[in-house]
Amino acid sequence: MSTQESEWILHSVIFTLKHEKGSEQEKRFLEDGERILTMIPVVRNFKVYRQVSAKNDYDYGFAMEFENQRDYDAYNAHPLHEQFVNERWVKEVEKFLEIDYKL
């Protein structure tokens, strides 16, 4: 395994929104999340998912990659991330589970 691979991080979060499924608010949240978070330069391969497993009761997922811990830390401290969390996430997400992976 290369040093670069060992530093790589997959950041994922599964969540349920307070909004009704299929609502305009749901659509706006998912679209805005992708638009805003992908403006952060260190974010790679951002994806929005609809969770389909019957084994949990979360509805959606965001996943993105970072080249290393420094980029992941920069993302967490980035003003756009902090603004999205404070102005949207805290108000609109009912519950979530965050999972981060390294190879």
Gaussian input, Z-matrix of N, CA and C with variables (Angstrom, degrees):
# hf/3-21g

backbone

0 1
 N
 C     1     B1
 C     2     B2     1     A1
 N     3     B3     2     A2     1     D1
 C     4     B4     3     A3     2     D2
 C     5     B5     4     A4     3     D3
 N     6     B6     5     A5     4     D4
 C     7     B7     6     A6     5     D5
 C     8     B8     7     A7     6     D6
 N     9     B9     8     A8     7     D7
 C    10    B10     9     A9     8     D8
 C    11    B11    10    A10     9     D9
 N    12    B12    11    A11    10    D10
 C    13    B13    12    A12    11    D11
 C    14    B14    13    A13    12    D12
 N    15    B15    14    A14    13    D13
 C    16    B16    15    A15    14    D14
 C    17    B17    16    A16    15    D15
 N    18    B18    17    A17    16    D16
 C    19    B19    18    A18    17    D17
 C    20    B20    19    A19    18    D18
 N    21    B21    20    A20    19    D19
 C    22    B22    21    A21    20    D20
 C    23    B23    22    A22    21    D21
 N    24    B24    23    A23    22    D22
 C    25    B25    24    A24    23    D23
 C    26    B26    25    A25    24    D24
 N    27    B27    26    A26    25    D25
 C    28    B28    27    A27    26    D26
 C    29    B29    28    A28    27    D27
 N    30    B30    29    A29    28    D28
 C    31    B31    30    A30    29    D29
 C    32    B32    31    A31    30    D30
 N    33    B33    32    A32    31    D31
 C    34    B34    33    A33    32    D32
 C    35    B35    34    A34    33    D33
 N    36    B36    35    A35    34    D34
 C    37    B37    36    A36    35    D35
 C    38    B38    37    A37    36    D36
 N    39    B39    38    A38    37    D37
 C    40    B40    39    A39    38    D38
 C    41    B41    40    A40    39    D39
 N    42    B42    41    A41    40    D40
 C    43    B43    42    A42    41    D41
 C    44    B44    43    A43    42    D42
 N    45    B45    44    A44    43    D43
 C    46    B46    45    A45    44    D44
 C    47    B47    46    A46    45    D45
 N    48    B48    47    A47    46    D46
 C    49    B49    48    A48    47    D47
 C    50    B50    49    A49    48    D48
 N    51    B51    50    A50    49    D49
 C    52    B52    51    A51    50    D50
 C    53    B53    52    A52    51    D51
 N    54    B54    53    A53    52    D52
 C    55    B55    54    A54    53    D53
 C    56    B56    55    A55    54    D54
 N    57    B57    56    A56    55    D55
 C    58    B58    57    A57    56    D56
 C    59    B59    58    A58    57    D57
 N    60    B60    59    A59    58    D58
 C    61    B61    60    A60    59    D59
 C    62    B62    61    A61    60    D60
 N    63    B63    62    A62    61    D61
 C    64    B64    63    A63    62    D62
 C    65    B65    64    A64    63    D63
 N    66    B66    65    A65    64    D64
 C    67    B67    66    A66    65    D65
 C    68    B68    67    A67    66    D66
 N    69    B69    68    A68    67    D67
 C    70    B70    69    A69    68    D68
 C    71    B71    70    A70    69    D69
 N    72    B72    71    A71    70    D70
 C    73    B73    72    A72    71    D71
 C    74    B74    73    A73    72    D72
 N    75    B75    74    A74    73    D73
 C    76    B76    75    A75    74    D74
 C    77    B77    76    A76    75    D75
 N    78    B78    77    A77    76    D76
 C    79    B79    78    A78    77    D77
 C    80    B80    79    A79    78    D78
 N    81    B81    80    A80    79    D79
 C    82    B82    81    A81    80    D80
 C    83    B83    82    A82    81    D81
 N    84    B84    83    A83    82    D82
 C    85    B85    84    A84    83    D83
 C    86    B86    85    A85    84    D84
 N    87    B87    86    A86    85    D85
 C    88    B88    87    A87    86    D86
 C    89    B89    88    A88    87    D87
 N    90    B90    89    A89    88    D88
 C    91    B91    90    A90    89    D89
 C    92    B92    91    A91    90    D90
 N    93    B93    92    A92    91    D91
 C    94    B94    93    A93    92    D92
 C    95    B95    94    A94    93    D93
 N    96    B96    95    A95    94    D94
 C    97    B97    96    A96    95    D95
 C    98    B98    97    A97    96    D96
 N    99    B99    98    A98    97    D97
 C   100   B100    99    A99    98    D98
 C   101   B101   100   A100    99    D99
 N   102   B102   101   A101   100   D100
 C   103   B103   102   A102   101   D101
 C   104   B104   103   A103   102   D102
 N   105   B105   104   A104   103   D103
 C   106   B106   105   A105   104   D104
 C   107   B107   106   A106   105   D105
 N   108   B108   107   A107   106   D106
 C   109   B109   108   A108   107   D107
 C   110   B110   109   A109   108   D108
 N   111   B111   110   A110   109   D109
 C   112   B112   111   A111   110   D110
 C   113   B113   112   A112   111   D111
 N   114   B114   113   A113   112   D112
 C   115   B115   114   A114   113   D113
 C   116   B116   115   A115   114   D114
 N   117   B117   116   A116   115   D115
 C   118   B118   117   A117   116   D116
 C   119   B119   118   A118   117   D117
 N   120   B120   119   A119   118   D118
 C   121   B121   120   A120   119   D119
 C   122   B122   121   A121   120   D120
 N   123   B123   122   A122   121   D121
 C   124   B124   123   A123   122   D122
 C   125   B125   124   A124   123   D123
 N   126   B126   125   A125   124   D124
 C   127   B127   126   A126   125   D125
 C   128   B128   127   A127   126   D126
 N   129   B129   128   A128   127   D127
 C   130   B130   129   A129   128   D128
 C   131   B131   130   A130   129   D129
 N   132   B132   131   A131   130   D130
 C   133   B133   132   A132   131   D131
 C   134   B134   133   A133   132   D132
 N   135   B135   134   A134   133   D133
 C   136   B136   135   A135   134   D134
 C   137   B137   136   A136   135   D135
 N   138   B138   137   A137   136   D136
 C   139   B139   138   A138   137   D137
 C   140   B140   139   A139   138   D138
 N   141   B141   140   A140   139   D139
 C   142   B142   141   A141   140   D140
 C   143   B143   142   A142   141   D141
 N   144   B144   143   A143   142   D142
 C   145   B145   144   A144   143   D143
 C   146   B146   145   A145   144   D144
 N   147   B147   146   A146   145   D145
 C   148   B148   147   A147   146   D146
 C   149   B149   148   A148   147   D147
 N   150   B150   149   A149   148   D148
 C   151   B151   150   A150   149   D149
 C   152   B152   151   A151   150   D150
 N   153   B153   152   A152   151   D151
 C   154   B154   153   A153   152   D152
 C   155   B155   154   A154   153   D153
 N   156   B156   155   A155   154   D154
 C   157   B157   156   A156   155   D155
 C   158   B158   157   A157   156   D156
 N   159   B159   158   A158   157   D157
 C   160   B160   159   A159   158   D158
 C   161   B161   160   A160   159   D159
 N   162   B162   161   A161   160   D160
 C   163   B163   162   A162   161   D161
 C   164   B164   163   A163   162   D162
 N   165   B165   164   A164   163   D163
 C   166   B166   165   A165   164   D164
 C   167   B167   166   A166   165   D165
 N   168   B168   167   A167   166   D166
 C   169   B169   168   A168   167   D167
 C   170   B170   169   A169   168   D168
 N   171   B171   170   A170   169   D169
 C   172   B172   171   A171   170   D170
 C   173   B173   172   A172   171   D171
 N   174   B174   173   A173   172   D172
 C   175   B175   174   A174   173   D173
 C   176   B176   175   A175   174   D174
 N   177   B177   176   A176   175   D175
 C   178   B178   177   A177   176   D176
 C   179   B179   178   A178   177   D177
 N   180   B180   179   A179   178   D178
 C   181   B181   180   A180   179   D179
 C   182   B182   181   A181   180   D180
 N   183   B183   182   A182   181   D181
 C   184   B184   183   A183   182   D182
 C   185   B185   184   A184   183   D183
 N   186   B186   185   A185   184   D184
 C   187   B187   186   A186   185   D185
 C   188   B188   187   A187   186   D186
 N   189   B189   188   A188   187   D187
 C   190   B190   189   A189   188   D188
 C   191   B191   190   A190   189   D189
 N   192   B192   191   A191   190   D190
 C   193   B193   192   A192   191   D191
 C   194   B194   193   A193   192   D192
 N   195   B195   194   A194   193   D193
 C   196   B196   195   A195   194   D194
 C   197   B197   196   A196   195   D195
 N   198   B198   197   A197   196   D196
 C   199   B199   198   A198   197   D197
 C   200   B200   199   A199   198   D198
 N   201   B201   200   A200   199   D199
 C   202   B202   201   A201   200   D200
 C   203   B203   202   A202   201   D201
 N   204   B204   203   A203   202   D202
 C   205   B205   204   A204   203   D203
 C   206   B206   205   A205   204   D204
 N   207   B207   206   A206   205   D205
 C   208   B208   207   A207   206   D206
 C   209   B209   208   A208   207   D207
 N   210   B210   209   A209   208   D208
 C   211   B211   210   A210   209   D209
 C   212   B212   211   A211   210   D210
 N   213   B213   212   A212   211   D211
 C   214   B214   213   A213   212   D212
 C   215   B215   214   A214   213   D213
 N   216   B216   215   A215   214   D214
 C   217   B217   216   A216   215   D215
 C   218   B218   217   A217   216   D216
 N   219   B219   218   A218   217   D217
 C   220   B220   219   A219   218   D218
 C   221   B221   220   A220   219   D219
 N   222   B222   221   A221   220   D220
 C   223   B223   222   A222   221   D221
 C   224   B224   223   A223   222   D222
 N   225   B225   224   A224   223   D223
 C   226   B226   225   A225   224   D224
 C   227   B227   226   A226   225   D225
 N   228   B228   227   A227   226   D226
 C   229   B229   228   A228   227   D227
 C   230   B230   229   A229   228   D228
 N   231   B231   230   A230   229   D229
 C   232   B232   231   A231   230   D230
 C   233   B233   232   A232   231   D231
 N   234   B234   233   A233   232   D232
 C   235   B235   234   A234   233   D233
 C   236   B236   235   A235   234   D234
 N   237   B237   236   A236   235   D235
 C   238   B238   237   A237   236   D236
 C   239   B239   238   A238   237   D237
 N   240   B240   239   A239   238   D238
 C   241   B241   240   A240   239   D239
 C   242   B242   241   A241   240   D240
 N   243   B243   242   A242   241   D241
 C   244   B244   243   A243   242   D242
 C   245   B245   244   A244   243   D243
 N   246   B246   245   A245   244   D244
 C   247   B247   246   A246   245   D245
 C   248   B248   247   A247   246   D246
 N   249   B249   248   A248   247   D247
 C   250   B250   249   A249   248   D248
 C   251   B251   250   A250   249   D249
 N   252   B252   251   A251   250   D250
 C   253   B253   252   A252   251   D251
 C   254   B254   253   A253   252   D252
 N   255   B255   254   A254   253   D253
 C   256   B256   255   A255   254   D254
 C   257   B257   256   A256   255   D255
 N   258   B258   257   A257   256   D256
 C   259   B259   258   A258   257   D257
 C   260   B260   259   A259   258   D258
 N   261   B261   260   A260   259   D259
 C   262   B262   261   A261   260   D260
 C   263   B263   262   A262   261   D261
 N   264   B264   263   A263   262   D262
 C   265   B265   264   A264   263   D263
 C   266   B266   265   A265   264   D264
 N   267   B267   266   A266   265   D265
 C   268   B268   267   A267   266   D266
 C   269   B269   268   A268   267   D267
 N   270   B270   269   A269   268   D268
 C   271   B271   270   A270   269   D269
 C   272   B272   271   A271   270   D270
 N   273   B273   272   A272   271   D271
 C   274   B274   273   A273   272   D272
 C   275   B275   274   A274   273   D273
 N   276   B276   275   A275   274   D274
 C   277   B277   276   A276   275   D275
 C   278   B278   277   A277   276   D276
 N   279   B279   278   A278   277   D277
 C   280   B280   279   A279   278   D278
 C   281   B281   280   A280   279   D279
 N   282   B282   281   A281   280   D280
 C   283   B283   282   A282   281   D281
 C   284   B284   283   A283   282   D282
 N   285   B285   284   A284   283   D283
 C   286   B286   285   A285   284   D284
 C   287   B287   286   A286   285   D285
 N   288   B288   287   A287   286   D286
 C   289   B289   288   A288   287   D287
 C   290   B290   289   A289   288   D288
 N   291   B291   290   A290   289   D289
 C   292   B292   291   A291   290   D290
 C   293   B293   292   A292   291   D291
 N   294   B294   293   A293   292   D292
 C   295   B295   294   A294   293   D293
 C   296   B296   295   A295   294   D294
 N   297   B297   296   A296   295   D295
 C   298   B298   297   A297   296   D296
 C   299   B299   298   A298   297   D297
 N   300   B300   299   A299   298   D298
 C   301   B301   300   A300   299   D299
 C   302   B302   301   A301   300   D300
 N   303   B303   302   A302   301   D301
 C   304   B304   303   A303   302   D302
 C   305   B305   304   A304   303   D303
 N   306   B306   305   A305   304   D304
 C   307   B307   306   A306   305   D305
 C   308   B308   307   A307   306   D306

   B1=1.4573
   B2=1.5229
   B3=1.2959
   B4=1.4607
   B5=1.5204
   B6=1.3230
   B7=1.4620
   B8=1.5139
   B9=1.3347
   B10=1.4596
   B11=1.5244
   B12=1.3413
   B13=1.4530
   B14=1.5200
   B15=1.3276
   B16=1.4585
   B17=1.5240
   B18=1.3171
   B19=1.4607
   B20=1.5269
   B21=1.3123
   B22=1.4590
   B23=1.5276
   B24=1.3390
   B25=1.4640
   B26=1.5227
   B27=1.3277
   B28=1.4565
   B29=1.5223
   B30=1.3125
   B31=1.4661
   B32=1.5191
   B33=1.3119
   B34=1.4587
   B35=1.5193
   B36=1.3118
   B37=1.4550
   B38=1.5227
   B39=1.3314
   B40=1.4558
   B41=1.5135
   B42=1.3298
   B43=1.4596
   B44=1.5229
   B45=1.3089
   B46=1.4587
   B47=1.5143
   B48=1.3171
   B49=1.4634
   B50=1.5199
   B51=1.3095
   B52=1.4586
   B53=1.5270
   B54=1.3319
   B55=1.4618
   B56=1.5250
   B57=1.3084
   B58=1.4551
   B59=1.5306
   B60=1.3273
   B61=1.4648
   B62=1.5194
   B63=1.3257
   B64=1.4526
   B65=1.5179
   B66=1.3156
   B67=1.4679
   B68=1.5244
   B69=1.3138
   B70=1.4602
   B71=1.5277
   B72=1.3461
   B73=1.4667
   B74=1.5289
   B75=1.3315
   B76=1.4641
   B77=1.5291
   B78=1.3097
   B79=1.4648
   B80=1.5230
   B81=1.3192
   B82=1.4668
   B83=1.5325
   B84=1.3348
   B85=1.4675
   B86=1.5295
   B87=1.3224
   B88=1.4635
   B89=1.5238
   B90=1.3220
   B91=1.4685
   B92=1.5255
   B93=1.3238
   B94=1.4658
   B95=1.5189
   B96=1.3333
   B97=1.4581
   B98=1.5143
   B99=1.3175
   B100=1.4663
   B101=1.5266
   B102=1.3118
   B103=1.4671
   B104=1.5274
   B105=1.3171
   B106=1.4677
   B107=1.5276
   B108=1.3189
   B109=1.4637
   B110=1.5251
   B111=1.3202
   B112=1.4664
   B113=1.5230
   B114=1.3092
   B115=1.4631
   B116=1.5275
   B117=1.3195
   B118=1.4609
   B119=1.5320
   B120=1.3189
   B121=1.4748
   B122=1.5222
   B123=1.3171
   B124=1.4718
   B125=1.5267
   B126=1.3242
   B127=1.4694
   B128=1.5268
   B129=1.3378
   B130=1.4647
   B131=1.5323
   B132=1.3141
   B133=1.4745
   B134=1.5260
   B135=1.3189
   B136=1.4650
   B137=1.5240
   B138=1.3220
   B139=1.4631
   B140=1.5253
   B141=1.3214
   B142=1.4616
   B143=1.5238
   B144=1.3209
   B145=1.4574
   B146=1.5202
   B147=1.3215
   B148=1.4622
   B149=1.5262
   B150=1.2908
   B151=1.4590
   B152=1.5295
   B153=1.3349
   B154=1.4670
   B155=1.5267
   B156=1.3054
   B157=1.4609
   B158=1.5235
   B159=1.3285
   B160=1.4631
   B161=1.5273
   B162=1.3246
   B163=1.4589
   B164=1.5217
   B165=1.3310
   B166=1.4646
   B167=1.5209
   B168=1.3077
   B169=1.4666
   B170=1.5313
   B171=1.3259
   B172=1.4617
   B173=1.5303
   B174=1.3282
   B175=1.4640
   B176=1.5212
   B177=1.3282
   B178=1.4640
   B179=1.5201
   B180=1.3065
   B181=1.4522
   B182=1.5121
   B183=1.3165
   B184=1.4619
   B185=1.5208
   B186=1.3197
   B187=1.4624
   B188=1.5198
   B189=1.3089
   B190=1.4601
   B191=1.5161
   B192=1.3158
   B193=1.4573
   B194=1.5212
   B195=1.3306
   B196=1.4641
   B197=1.5169
   B198=1.3144
   B199=1.4610
   B200=1.5189
   B201=1.3412
   B202=1.4607
   B203=1.5313
   B204=1.3175
   B205=1.4620
   B206=1.5230
   B207=1.3098
   B208=1.4684
   B209=1.5347
   B210=1.3335
   B211=1.4646
   B212=1.5230
   B213=1.3320
   B214=1.4628
   B215=1.5313
   B216=1.3142
   B217=1.4672
   B218=1.5280
   B219=1.3329
   B220=1.4681
   B221=1.5241
   B222=1.3188
   B223=1.4707
   B224=1.5253
   B225=1.3234
   B226=1.4650
   B227=1.5203
   B228=1.3175
   B229=1.4686
   B230=1.5281
   B231=1.3145
   B232=1.4691
   B233=1.5343
   B234=1.3248
   B235=1.4699
   B236=1.5323
   B237=1.3251
   B238=1.4691
   B239=1.5247
   B240=1.3283
   B241=1.4596
   B242=1.5267
   B243=1.3131
   B244=1.4635
   B245=1.5241
   B246=1.3156
   B247=1.4597
   B248=1.5290
   B249=1.3304
   B250=1.4621
   B251=1.5257
   B252=1.3140
   B253=1.4685
   B254=1.5252
   B255=1.3247
   B256=1.4689
   B257=1.5203
   B258=1.3235
   B259=1.4606
   B260=1.5209
   B261=1.3131
   B262=1.4608
   B263=1.5304
   B264=1.3347
   B265=1.4643
   B266=1.5249
   B267=1.3076
   B268=1.4679
   B269=1.5290
   B270=1.3112
   B271=1.4631
   B272=1.5295
   B273=1.3312
   B274=1.4606
   B275=1.5254
   B276=1.3219
   B277=1.4627
   B278=1.5235
   B279=1.3219
   B280=1.4623
   B281=1.5227
   B282=1.3377
   B283=1.4677
   B284=1.5137
   B285=1.3337
   B286=1.4634
   B287=1.5162
   B288=1.3230
   B289=1.4550
   B290=1.5192
   B291=1.3087
   B292=1.4631
   B293=1.5208
   B294=1.3357
   B295=1.4590
   B296=1.5203
   B297=1.3141
   B298=1.4579
   B299=1.5234
   B300=1.3272
   B301=1.4580
   B302=1.5171
   B303=1.3236
   B304=1.4618
   B305=1.5189
   B306=1.3244
   B307=1.4749
   B308=1.5146
   A1=108.62
   A2=116.08
   A3=119.89
   A4=110.66
   A5=115.97
   A6=120.72
   A7=110.46
   A8=116.42
   A9=120.03
   A10=110.44
   A11=118.22
   A12=120.96
   A13=111.28
   A14=117.78
   A15=120.17
   A16=111.90
   A17=117.76
   A18=121.16
   A19=112.37
   A20=117.97
   A21=124.17
   A22=110.50
   A23=116.53
   A24=121.64
   A25=109.10
   A26=115.61
   A27=121.98
   A28=106.57
   A29=116.21
   A30=122.82
   A31=107.21
   A32=116.89
   A33=120.08
   A34=109.78
   A35=113.85
   A36=120.05
   A37=107.56
   A38=115.82
   A39=120.37
   A40=106.73
   A41=115.91
   A42=118.34
   A43=111.98
   A44=114.14
   A45=123.61
   A46=107.32
   A47=115.08
   A48=120.30
   A49=111.30
   A50=115.98
   A51=122.18
   A52=110.72
   A53=116.75
   A54=121.89
   A55=111.23
   A56=115.53
   A57=121.73
   A58=109.65
   A59=116.07
   A60=120.28
   A61=109.43
   A62=115.17
   A63=120.61
   A64=114.62
   A65=117.11
   A66=120.90
   A67=111.23
   A68=114.94
   A69=120.85
   A70=110.26
   A71=117.57
   A72=121.25
   A73=110.94
   A74=116.24
   A75=120.40
   A76=109.81
   A77=116.37
   A78=121.69
   A79=110.74
   A80=116.43
   A81=121.18
   A82=111.00
   A83=116.94
   A84=120.30
   A85=110.62
   A86=117.17
   A87=120.99
   A88=111.39
   A89=116.84
   A90=120.27
   A91=111.52
   A92=116.46
   A93=120.03
   A94=111.24
   A95=116.72
   A96=119.82
   A97=111.26
   A98=116.32
   A99=119.60
   A100=111.30
   A101=116.57
   A102=120.49
   A103=111.63
   A104=116.41
   A105=120.98
   A106=111.62
   A107=116.71
   A108=119.49
   A109=112.66
   A110=117.75
   A111=119.17
   A112=112.23
   A113=118.08
   A114=121.03
   A115=111.29
   A116=117.10
   A117=121.63
   A118=107.25
   A119=117.49
   A120=120.95
   A121=116.22
   A122=119.42
   A123=120.68
   A124=113.43
   A125=117.93
   A126=121.95
   A127=109.37
   A128=115.86
   A129=122.21
   A130=109.33
   A131=116.41
   A132=123.06
   A133=113.38
   A134=116.38
   A135=121.49
   A136=109.43
   A137=116.34
   A138=122.30
   A139=109.62
   A140=114.84
   A141=122.38
   A142=106.28
   A143=116.82
   A144=121.38
   A145=111.27
   A146=114.48
   A147=121.60
   A148=105.23
   A149=116.29
   A150=123.48
   A151=108.15
   A152=117.94
   A153=120.87
   A154=114.39
   A155=118.71
   A156=120.28
   A157=110.88
   A158=115.58
   A159=120.81
   A160=111.12
   A161=117.34
   A162=121.47
   A163=113.77
   A164=117.55
   A165=120.32
   A166=108.36
   A167=116.33
   A168=119.20
   A169=113.17
   A170=116.69
   A171=120.66
   A172=108.29
   A173=116.25
   A174=120.24
   A175=115.08
   A176=118.19
   A177=121.50
   A178=110.24
   A179=114.96
   A180=120.29
   A181=111.16
   A182=115.16
   A183=122.98
   A184=105.38
   A185=116.96
   A186=120.87
   A187=108.33
   A188=115.50
   A189=121.27
   A190=108.61
   A191=115.75
   A192=121.12
   A193=110.47
   A194=113.56
   A195=121.64
   A196=107.95
   A197=116.17
   A198=120.26
   A199=112.52
   A200=117.16
   A201=119.89
   A202=109.87
   A203=115.56
   A204=121.34
   A205=111.73
   A206=117.50
   A207=121.31
   A208=110.69
   A209=116.97
   A210=120.49
   A211=111.13
   A212=116.50
   A213=120.54
   A214=110.50
   A215=116.83
   A216=121.01
   A217=111.07
   A218=116.44
   A219=120.40
   A220=110.43
   A221=117.19
   A222=121.75
   A223=110.71
   A224=116.48
   A225=120.25
   A226=112.52
   A227=117.07
   A228=121.47
   A229=112.84
   A230=117.61
   A231=120.47
   A232=110.50
   A233=118.23
   A234=121.65
   A235=113.90
   A236=118.89
   A237=119.85
   A238=111.36
   A239=117.31
   A240=120.58
   A241=110.26
   A242=116.48
   A243=120.22
   A244=111.33
   A245=117.34
   A246=121.08
   A247=110.63
   A248=117.61
   A249=120.66
   A250=110.88
   A251=116.58
   A252=120.30
   A253=110.66
   A254=117.08
   A255=120.67
   A256=113.85
   A257=116.96
   A258=119.94
   A259=114.06
   A260=118.22
   A261=120.44
   A262=112.14
   A263=116.16
   A264=120.47
   A265=111.74
   A266=116.58
   A267=120.83
   A268=111.14
   A269=117.40
   A270=122.31
   A271=113.42
   A272=117.72
   A273=119.94
   A274=115.44
   A275=117.71
   A276=120.79
   A277=109.21
   A278=115.03
   A279=120.92
   A280=111.55
   A281=116.20
   A282=121.07
   A283=108.35
   A284=115.57
   A285=119.38
   A286=110.91
   A287=113.82
   A288=122.63
   A289=107.18
   A290=116.16
   A291=121.82
   A292=109.00
   A293=115.41
   A294=121.23
   A295=108.00
   A296=116.62
   A297=121.87
   A298=108.35
   A299=115.61
   A300=121.79
   A301=111.06
   A302=115.00
   A303=123.19
   A304=107.02
   A305=115.91
   A306=119.94
   A307=110.01
   D1=131.68
   D2=-179.41
   D3=-75.40
   D4=161.27
   D5=176.92
   D6=-59.75
   D7=-39.89
   D8=-179.44
   D9=-61.85
   D10=-44.45
   D11=178.74
   D12=-63.20
   D13=-38.78
   D14=-177.33
   D15=-70.45
   D16=-18.52
   D17=178.46
   D18=-92.82
   D19=-17.04
   D20=-177.57
   D21=-59.53
   D22=141.52
   D23=178.52
   D24=-130.46
   D25=131.74
   D26=169.51
   D27=-101.59
   D28=117.48
   D29=179.72
   D30=-103.46
   D31=123.51
   D32=179.81
   D33=-136.26
   D34=148.91
   D35=176.54
   D36=-143.03
   D37=129.23
   D38=173.12
   D39=-105.66
   D40=146.30
   D41=-172.07
   D42=-156.79
   D43=164.00
   D44=173.51
   D45=-123.53
   D46=133.83
   D47=179.35
   D48=-89.99
   D49=158.19
   D50=173.57
   D51=-75.36
   D52=-17.22
   D53=-177.93
   D54=-78.08
   D55=154.63
   D56=176.07
   D57=-67.49
   D58=141.35
   D59=177.61
   D60=-61.17
   D61=136.22
   D62=179.49
   D63=82.57
   D64=0.19
   D65=-177.71
   D66=-78.54
   D67=162.17
   D68=175.97
   D69=-62.73
   D70=-35.98
   D71=179.07
   D72=-64.22
   D73=-40.36
   D74=177.20
   D75=-61.42
   D76=-50.70
   D77=-179.45
   D78=-57.61
   D79=-45.28
   D80=-178.48
   D81=-63.59
   D82=-43.12
   D83=180.00
   D84=-60.35
   D85=-48.73
   D86=-177.92
   D87=-64.64
   D88=-42.70
   D89=178.64
   D90=-67.07
   D91=-43.83
   D92=179.50
   D93=-64.88
   D94=-39.87
   D95=177.82
   D96=-58.08
   D97=-47.58
   D98=179.06
   D99=-64.38
   D100=-45.77
   D101=-177.60
   D102=-61.95
   D103=-46.94
   D104=-175.73
   D105=-71.99
   D106=-48.33
   D107=-174.57
   D108=-70.15
   D109=-29.12
   D110=177.24
   D111=-77.27
   D112=-7.34
   D113=173.57
   D114=-76.78
   D115=-13.40
   D116=178.46
   D117=-79.76
   D118=119.20
   D119=-169.52
   D120=-57.23
   D121=-28.64
   D122=-175.70
   D123=-84.20
   D124=-7.98
   D125=-179.22
   D126=-75.45
   D127=129.91
   D128=178.66
   D129=-124.40
   D130=143.46
   D131=171.20
   D132=53.14
   D133=48.30
   D134=179.14
   D135=-68.31
   D136=134.91
   D137=178.31
   D138=-135.13
   D139=146.41
   D140=172.25
   D141=-112.58
   D142=130.10
   D143=-177.65
   D144=-123.11
   D145=153.13
   D146=167.48
   D147=-106.29
   D148=120.58
   D149=-175.12
   D150=-76.29
   D151=132.61
   D152=-174.45
   D153=-121.49
   D154=-4.75
   D155=-178.26
   D156=-69.02
   D157=137.47
   D158=175.19
   D159=-80.19
   D160=-3.04
   D161=-176.12
   D162=-86.70
   D163=-3.56
   D164=173.40
   D165=-147.78
   D166=168.55
   D167=-175.18
   D168=-113.65
   D169=27.31
   D170=171.95
   D171=-86.55
   D172=155.59
   D173=-174.33
   D174=-110.36
   D175=-29.15
   D176=-170.36
   D177=-137.76
   D178=166.20
   D179=175.01
   D180=-147.04
   D181=144.17
   D182=167.29
   D183=-114.69
   D184=138.40
   D185=174.47
   D186=-140.06
   D187=145.84
   D188=179.04
   D189=-155.72
   D190=162.69
   D191=-178.64
   D192=-118.26
   D193=151.44
   D194=175.04
   D195=-130.31
   D196=144.11
   D197=-178.46
   D198=-69.67
   D199=-27.12
   D200=-176.76
   D201=-165.79
   D202=175.29
   D203=-178.65
   D204=-61.74
   D205=-36.93
   D206=179.25
   D207=-59.75
   D208=-44.05
   D209=178.54
   D210=-66.49
   D211=-39.70
   D212=177.98
   D213=-62.41
   D214=-43.74
   D215=177.97
   D216=-64.53
   D217=-39.01
   D218=178.27
   D219=-63.75
   D220=-39.11
   D221=176.28
   D222=-60.80
   D223=-49.58
   D224=-177.94
   D225=-60.55
   D226=-33.34
   D227=-178.16
   D228=-93.03
   D229=-4.49
   D230=-175.55
   D231=-67.21
   D232=137.50
   D233=-179.30
   D234=-56.22
   D235=-35.98
   D236=178.57
   D237=-67.26
   D238=-39.13
   D239=176.89
   D240=-65.56
   D241=-48.30
   D242=-179.72
   D243=-61.15
   D244=-40.13
   D245=179.05
   D246=-65.85
   D247=-44.41
   D248=178.51
   D249=-60.96
   D250=-44.38
   D251=179.38
   D252=-61.57
   D253=-49.03
   D254=-175.26
   D255=-72.13
   D256=-37.36
   D257=-174.31
   D258=-93.65
   D259=-22.91
   D260=-176.45
   D261=-122.10
   D262=-55.92
   D263=-172.87
   D264=-58.17
   D265=-53.31
   D266=-176.51
   D267=-59.54
   D268=-36.10
   D269=-176.14
   D270=-83.63
   D271=-29.07
   D272=-169.23
   D273=-113.00
   D274=-12.92
   D275=-179.41
   D276=-97.05
   D277=126.96
   D278=179.93
   D279=-77.71
   D280=-45.01
   D281=179.26
   D282=-158.29
   D283=158.53
   D284=-179.30
   D285=-156.98
   D286=163.67
   D287=174.76
   D288=-137.40
   D289=122.59
   D290=-179.05
   D291=-103.27
   D292=134.01
   D293=179.07
   D294=-135.68
   D295=130.03
   D296=177.92
   D297=-120.84
   D298=137.14
   D299=-176.74
   D300=-122.80
   D301=148.59
   D302=167.02
   D303=-124.51
   D304=152.78
   D305=175.70
   D306=-74.41

